[in-house]
């Protein structure tokens, strides 16, 4: 039996799709590039839903035609063939209904945004810093395979090649939707490169994944800023310690401090620092909004709180385990080489399933 509520929603989506297609062909829209881009995004988002709905309609029409024949046909062979068609297409409709329910779930408004990622060494001293570098490498290798572009904003290295902290951007459509569940505490269990006795140590690294703010969304009052030029620190060549090209921004109302030293140009460092500050302020603004509806939006995969331990990387056993969804993969080496898609897909599926359950409750 058809899901009448779902069919009603799909009729609304189909009507909206027709409106979008008509608007895109309008000369008025062509002259307004901002509106054209927004409608283009909506068209891209709605197209797979409409295509899936057309599959559903075709299967439903096949059922209707076969049932009409069954109502009049007496030939056993023909009836058997029509009954098989009804059975097969009913199963198809049920499957498509479940897929459409998932596709119609409210989207995270940030899903298509670029990402700012922050990785910081936690407990474990130098070993934690070395693993922070490993995670940075993992994410940049994944980004490259996905066609995303990465760029370091700020980096604080250790003498042994580890990262005390690194901030970098990941640019590309859907970057946030793929990486947003990586926020939290990542735990590593291994024999440290700095340990000579062969004992397994446990260290932690924190990861934060933030949707990059767009310029128009956060209004920063210049009077709220304290701007200092400082000498860059850490590895990076002789020039890095001789020029005051690094920038430290302090946002006085919130106390947020942003440092950017990746570029030789003071102007470029300031530009990057301002963008990162805007992202931080946008995160605060979002957190305030989300807190009002937090209970409804928290999902099985966790709150995204960077203090929550989400994953363990166990070197002796060659496994990586995500504690939120109970998934363990015995492919640690390839995982750390950027092959994290299976884990990301599982996290997204768990989140969608939980949101679907909540929407039907």
PyMOL commands that set and color helices and strands:
alter all, ss='L'
color gray80, all
select helices_A, chain A and resi 4-24+27-30+33-72+76-103+125-146+175-182+215-217+222-224+238-241+266-291+294-297+332-336+341-360
alter helices_A, ss='H'
color red, helices_A
select strands_A, chain A and resi 115-121+149-157+163-171+184-191+200-211+225-230+246-251+256-260+309-314+319-322+327-329
alter strands_A, ss='S'
color yellow, strands_A
deselect
rebuild
show_as cartoon
